Amino acid sequence: MKRATDIVLSLVGMAVLAPPALVIALLVRLRLGAPILFRQTRPGLNGRSFDLYKFRTMSDERDADGTPLPDE
């Protein structure tokens, strides 16, 4: 019974969060370009690493000297 509840709740959660995630992905793509997602490898339980994915929020733009520009 718990497994079925977990599956149903995760499907409902995915259905509720999918539209806002698509809007965020579109805005990131329009404002910052590709890639939309940022991936970072982090240490996890017992030293085992895992990849963390999140929406990119920082700009890669640099000035003539190669110094990163502010995100504004």
WOTA-V213526 format. One record per run of one state. SS is the DSSP state (alpha for helix, beta for strand, coil for the rest). FROM is the first residue (numbers start at 1). LEN is the number of residues. If there is no record, write none. Layout:
BEGIN
ss/from/len
SS/FROM/LEN
SS/FROM/LEN
END
This chain:
BEGIN
ss/from/len
coil/1/1
alpha/2/31
coil/33/4
beta/37/7
coil/44/1
alpha/45/3
coil/48/1
beta/49/7
coil/56/6
beta/62/1
coil/63/5
beta/68/1
coil/69/4
END
